[in-house]
Each structure stands twice: as C-alpha cells, then as structure tokens.
Amino acid sequence: METPLMKQYYEIKKKYKDMILFYRVGDFYETFGDDARVVSRELNIVLTSRNRERENIPMAGIPYHALYSYIGKLVNRGYKVALCEQLEDPRYAKGIVKRDVVRVFTAGTVYEDELITSVTNYICSIDLENRGAIVFADVSTGEFRGTWFDEDPIENIISEIQKINPREVVFANAINAEIKNLLEQKNIPYNVEDIDRFESTDIMKRHSMNSGMLDNDEILNATGALLKYLERTNIDAFRSLGDLRIYRRGDYLIMDDTTLKNLEIFSDIRGEVKNSLLGILDHCSTRMGSRILRRYLFHPSIDPDVIRERQDMVSSFLGDTISRLSIIDLLRKLPDIERIWSRVEAGRASPQDLISLKRASFVIRDILAILSSMKNMEDLKNRIWSMDTLAEKIDRAINEDFTTSRIRDGYDQVLDSYRRIISEKERLIGEIERKEIAATGIKNLRIGYNEVFGYYIEVPKSQASRVPAYYIRKQTLKNVERYTTQELQNLEYSVQDARLNIESREEEIYRNLLDELSGMGNVRSSALALGELDFYVTMADLAAKRRYSRPVIDESTDIEIKEGRHPVLELQGDFIPNDAILDTDGNRFIILTGPNMAGKSTYMRQIALIIIMAQIGSFVPAGSARIGVVDRIFTRIGASDDILRGRSTFLNEMVELSNILNNATKRSFIILDEVGRGTSTFDGLSIAWAAVEYIHNRIGAKTIFATHYHQLIEMENNLEGVKNYHMPVIEENGRLVFTRKVRRGGISESYGIEVAAMAGLPGDFLERAREILKKIEEENVLEVRKHKITQRSLLELFIMEELRGIDPDKIDGEKARELIKRIKEMIQG
C-alpha cells in the first residue's frame, strides 16, 4: 500500500515531470525513481531503495546543508531542478507534513552566486518565423536586451549567441536545426515555448511591461517566449528584470561569428579566455566592470563622440596615478552590487547580502570623495549613489551576527515582546530545575532540551527510585532516565508558541524590509556607473603598464598606425612593431606576400584588434594611431570544413567570401588570408584575382590580402588603390631568419620547402621536393613561381584551363557556342 509520504510525492512530481524533484524529508532532500538514478549517476551518490509493497523504488538523497553544491553540478549539466520544501515544522504538524515546490533552478534563471560560474548568466530566446529576433536576459543582474535581423537571420543570431554565450536558450514555437546543432556542440540546454503575439502581449501586460514599443512580431514573440518560460521557472525574476532595451545592427561595429573566432575576441583557438582579447583586457576589479567591458566588446561604438568621451575618462585616470590606484584598491573591496540588488528586488537576498551592501556604502563614500577631487568627473559622480540611507536602514534592522537572529533587538516592538516571553519562560524553566532539586534531593538532576523530545528532566539511573510519582517518563537511556511534568509541559508549549511567533514575525519583518529597500534609490544605475568607473581605471592602468597610446578617432575612412603591436602576443615576449596606412583612396588594398611563419596573419589581426580596442574607448598598443570609425570587420582566415552544415573546406571559404562581398561597405575593414587555396591552382588564382578587383572597384573597403599567389603582385600596376607589401626573411647558412617587419613591395618567394625543413621533415623528402620544384620552374609546368605574369598572360592561362577539358571531336554546336561566349566574356572583362 502506498504511504502518505509517497502519495504526496507523486502528486507533486506530476506537476514537474521534466525536472528532478528534490523532496525535503527531515535533514535530507530525497529523489526517487528515474530522478534518483540520474542524481546517483551525475553526483556519484549511492543509489538505495525504498520498499513499496514488493517493488523497490530507487532512492538517492543529499544533506540539506549541501544543497547548492549538488544543485550547481546538476544545473551546470543542463538539468532542471524543482525544490520541494516542508512548509511547516514537522514537530507541530498534524498528519503528513505540508510540502510544495518553492523554487525551480535552471541554468539561465538562477540568482545565487554559488550557482553562477561566470561574470554573465544569460538566458536567450529566439524567433525565426519570418525575420529573425533574439532577446536575452540576465536575471542575476536585471539586464534585458533584444534585436532583430531583416537579412541572414540564422547567421546573425549565431553571431549573437557566440558573443553572449548563453547558459540556456528558449525557441519560440519551433527549433531551428542549425542553431540546435550549435547549442548541442556547446552543451547549452534549450527549450521550446508555444507563443503568439496575443499571448506575448498578455504576458507583458501581466507584468506591467510595455509591449507597444515592439513593432514586429518576431521580437514580440521572442520576448513572450522568454517571459513565459520565466513564469514557469522563476516568477520572482520579473521583479528584478529591467526594461527591455532594443538595439539595432547599425548602432555598433559589426563582427560576425567567423570574425569573433578568427580574431579570438572572447576565447582563443583552444576555447580558453586567458589568451583572448577579453582575457588580456579584463583586469577589472569588480564583476560590474567586467560586464561593462564585455558589453563594449560585444558592440564596439561607431559614434566618435561616445568613443572620445570614454577616452577622456581614461586619460583623466591615466594622468592621475594616485587617484587611479586608490580607486582600484577601493573597487576591489566592493561586492557584486548588481547581483545582490537583483536578489533584493526578487525578495531572495540573504542577511549576508544586506550586510555586504551596508559595507559597500562605506567604500562608495571614499570613491566619491576621490572623484570629487578630480576634474571632469561630475557626471559620473552624480550617477553613483552613496547608499547612505540604505546602509542606515540595514544597520538598524539586521544583526551583524545573523546566525542567532536576523533582526536586531529594538527594531520591532512585537518581535521584542515575543523574545521577552522566551527569556521569561527560560528563566522559569531554570527555577523549575532548582525547585525539583530541592524537592527530590537529587543533586545532579538537570533540565535539558533536544529537537526530538523537547524539554526533559534528566536523572541518573542510580537515583531513579527517588523520583516522585508526578514525574512522567519520556525516555530511557543507558545511564539516565528522562521525565517531564505537567508544569514543564505547559511551559514548553508556551515556549514553542513564542518561538513560532518569533520565526513568523522575523520572516514578515525581513520580507517587508526587502520590499522597502528595493524602493530606496537607484542602486542598479549606481552599480552600472561603478562598472563604468572600473572600466575606465582598468583601461588607464593597462595603458600605463603596457605603453598604450590614445588613438585619434574621427569620421574619416583612414587608418594610420605607427609602431603597432599585437595586444595579446606582445605579452608573451619581445614583439616587433609595424606601421599600417590604409584609406579608401590610394592605399585601400594591400597585397601582403611573404613566407609562412613570417608574421602576415599576426600583422593583419593586430590592425583589427587595434581598431576594436579604439572603438570601445580603450587606448591601443601603438606609438600613435588615427582611426576613422569602422562599421564592420570581416575576416577570411584559415582552412576548415563545417561538418555540421555539410560544407567542405572550399565551400566554407566561399561562403565566407560571399558574406564579405555582399555586406562590406566603404567603411569596413577586411582581412583576407589565402583566399582560393581550397581548390585547384587556376581556380583559386582566378577567384583571388576577381576578389581583389571586386573589392577594389565596387566596394572600396580597406583590405589586407595575404597570399602566396605571387601573380597578384602585378595588380599594383593596374589598380590605383592596390599597394604591395611583404614580410622579408634573411637566409643564413641555409636557415631562415624572420625579420617580422612589413616592407613596401612584393616578393615572389614562399620558402615553403625551407619552412618544411624547420618542421623536421626528413632530409631525403626535402631533397626530392627541391628536385620537383626545380623541374616545375624549368619546364614551367605550373606557372605560379618566379613568373612575372601580366593581366594578359593570366587571361591566357584561364582560356587554356577552359580548353584543357574539351574534346573537339565530341563537342556539339550548342556547347561550342557557350564556350566561345565564355572566352569572349573573359576577353571583354
């Protein structure tokens, strides 16, 4: 027969079928059935069983005090957890203890620091019905933003996912296979919510959100799907969620997923943050500052005024070393105010959170004093609230030693009266002990208490014969007997009532206190301003330590960099700086030649990284720089296939090139590294040649093209904006010495065999390669080495390639006409 406890469990479990139910029983949270099997496997906990008639029900439990440790492991592996608590004290319960789910934990909806593993903790929602939309929120900080895409929605949403790196994703109505594959690759859990614009509007109205600002169905549905999911999993999140802020692609420097990976903005090639641009810049003292830095890197500004304002702040702190270092020391003492404040607004802040806010106010007071002594800090200072009144309220209410009681004596008269009752009753219990010792003559009689038996009179067994008749036996132990009396029982009942009243009143006071605090001052805006301050002093400190300079930002289309350095690689040892001059006139297209390992890729990447650093408001690793604001950065680097999308290496390369040719503008910066190498030599050369012409003639974007197609060097003679540069090497005793310097002019040596020798390939293998190379050069089998090809001779090569596969005896009239037409187009083009 099913026990009342298991009957209650199954009734609750029905409502949370897709979650692991942690069911409180005494000092443990128990799991049963399939949940127990998962918990046992994932947490390495012994699987036991509970008998249900003849059936053994799998069971696994965890101690209540270790709850967050275990939940964190499950949530980080993508599981949802429902927490079922006892809603009354089992000692006073009549029948089965009342229980219900009080909280649901999922990867993207948690507040607790113990469960959050990174600086940001985003959950995002995606709608792809017509146009694409993505909305994302961090319920631990209140951030809530979204955007939509009219073109290439899947590619653009993938880029946003790569930037924000969500912990959890919600699809509105339908799952997209391509995005699903990406999420599974990154081990990001996902869910589907059925939603339409009417239900989305209703949900927003329910939570006093303005749906009128959402002027398209996609972003309305994405928002509705996210909010619907939050209603099921964390309804308290609505109290801490900020206003939805819409951003558009034209508001910031755009970098697609390919560019983010190629430039290693948020993680390096191994997936680690340490050696990425973010990794070497994020020396912020607070998590609030780290979030601001990430936000700026997500969306570097294209507004020169905004960039210059940030630069002015960095300059002020760079020029005032004492103030900068003092503020950095103070910022290190601050807790994560944003996250604490979200817990306050959601009604989930702990007493320790409140004490942290109180102590933070003292630190903020000192920060404001320093800012008051500096010039041009008025606006920033006015956005930082000292939190004095908040701290005073907390100090009056909260015990520093909150382990005994949360609320201070003297804060609430009703609570104080209950506490006086307890003190009085405990005094009376002490009097009963003295009276009973005198009445019985048992000198070592004492009154004790435990959670199971309550108050008791304890008498040694050797003295049990002297116990009076009105004693009521409670418990027999090895050496003692325990009793109670009617008088002691009456006192115990009144003490229990007083304790329950204290617990209830403390909880009521604490909830009211959190509500009051959440309406005091704009702590969230203040936390954001402190994050900005952290960003400014961190960038200033890096500029001082790493010899960064302030770039000139203007609305031209020019880039001039003197003595530029790669911000990541220069930290790993000696680095040789290089200049760069690019514009949209005579220096808009650089063809960069030189052997492998000479530093071509590093040079191109460092220019892109300097642009990004400049447009977030940072100083840059260069002797000097002038950056005309760039609207997009494109990269075509490396060779790899895309198995998930069914793309070969070459097709992947062409898709990336297509994206560049279709979306770049005159204000864009393009990096091309070895375009066309994924196919035959002639096909690759023709594609590379056409790419140079198309970008030069039709787009006019600033471009650097690193190539081993040395025939392209001749394009400088035919296209006015093309300039040749190279990375020279020196041959010493059969070895290559890389100079790492960029020099004017092109070179037609690739030194491939010499580089192969450096890799340790066998000597006889290298010797054979040299023989073959010599034969190719002498017989001109492949006209790709040391051959000063002209545009005319290149055309001849293309025509020869067309004719090579033609059998004149088999070609019909129609095919012959098509062939002549193609050749004619080549000649005319």
ABEGO torsion letter per residue (X at the ends): XBBAAAAAAAAAAAABAABBBBBBBEABBBBBEAAAAAAAAAAGBBBBBBBBEABBBBBBBBBAAAAAAAAAAAAAAGBBBBBBBBABBAAABBEBBBBBBABBBBAAABABAAABABABBBBBBBBAABBBBBBBBBAAAGBBBBBBBABGAAAAAAAAAAAAGBABBBBBGBBBAAAAAAAAAAGBBBBBBBBBAAAAAAAAAAAGBBAAABABAAAAAAAAAAAAAAAAABAAAAAABBBBBBBBAAABBBBBAAAAAAAGAABBAAGBAAABAAAAABABABAAAAAAAAAAAABBBABAAAAAAAAAAAAAAAABAAAAAAAAAAAAABBBAAAAAAAAAAGABBAAAAAAAAAAAAAAAAAAAAAAABBGAAAAAAABBAGAAAAAAAAAABBABAAABABBBGABAAAAAAAAAAAAAAAAAAAAAAAAAAAAGBAABBBBBBAAAEBBBBBBAAAAAABBAABBBABBBAABBBBBBAAAAAAAAAAAAAAAAAAAAAAAAAAAAAAAAAABEBAAAAAAAAAAAAAAAAAAAAAAAAGBBBBBBBABABBBBBGBBBAAAAAAEBBBBBBBBBBABAAABBBBBEBBGAGAAAAAAAAAAAAAAAAAGBBBBBABBBBBBBABBBBBBEBBBBAAAGBBAAAAAAAAAAAAAAABBAABBBBBBGBGAABBAAAAAAAAAAAAAAAAAAAGBBBBBBBABAAAAAAAAABAABBBBBBBBBBBGGBBBBAGBBBBEBBABAGAAAAAAAAGBBAAAAAAAAAAAAAAAAAGABBABGBBBBAAAAAAAAAAAAAAABBAAABBAAAAAAAAAAAAAAAAX
